[in-house]
């Protein structure tokens, strides 16, 4: 999965809204990404391939910064987020089957604790507390919000060092 960061002066994260007809996570907000395919030589290659397929982001134009810790998800998978900087002049080309919308959320918004909510979620017999963000009518929750939280905490920690 690619965590695309765009912009120098006012950086933003690029997020997708999945189409409603998809079997897995219809209509949810996510980063570009997907499953490893047989021809993918590495998790990085998977993230870059999926970003190109879903939003038209050429792998050669991504300046890869590194990886976040793997994020376990309730479906039993683990997501390995790749942080990559995207050119300011990037023009998306969305895969209409998978992606209904691409939008940018300013990093300043995500770093502001007033914009983060803690929500309880029932998963089987367990009640978990998860972060959630509301941005311009988009509900950002679940694994996407947890990855954002990891990313913003790393930024805050590095700024305090």
QUITA-V16064 format. One record per backbone hydrogen bond with DSSP energy under -0.5 kcal/mol. NH is the residue of the N-H (numbers start at 1). CO is the residue of the C=O. If there is no record, write none. Layout:
{{NH;CO} {NH;CO}}
This chain:
{{2;32} {3;82} {4;2} {5;84} {6;12} {7;86} {11;8} {12;6} {13;105} {14;4} {15;13} {15;103} {16;30} {17;101} {18;16} {18;28} {19;98} {22;19} {25;23} {27;19} {28;25} {29;139} {30;16} {40;37} {41;39} {46;42} {47;43} {48;44} {49;45} {50;46} {51;47} {52;48} {53;49} {54;50} {55;51} {56;51} {56;52} {57;51} {58;56} {61;58} {62;59} {63;61} {63;85} {64;62} {65;83} {66;83} {68;81} {71;79} {72;70} {73;77} {76;73} {79;71} {81;79} {82;1} {83;66} {83;81} {84;3} {84;82} {85;63} {86;5} {90;87} {92;90} {93;55} {95;54} {96;94} {98;95} {99;95} {100;17} {100;98} {101;17} {103;15} {105;13} {106;104} {107;11} {108;11} {109;106} {110;106} {111;107} {112;108} {112;109} {113;111} {115;112} {116;113} {117;132} {119;117} {119;130} {121;128} {123;121} {123;126} {126;123} {128;121} {128;126} {130;119} {130;128} {132;117} {133;140} {134;115} {135;133} {135;138} {138;135} {140;133} {140;138} {141;139} {144;141} {145;141} {146;142} {147;143} {148;144} {149;145} {150;146} {151;147} {152;148} {153;149} {154;150} {155;151} {156;152} {157;153} {158;154} {159;155} {160;156} {161;158}}
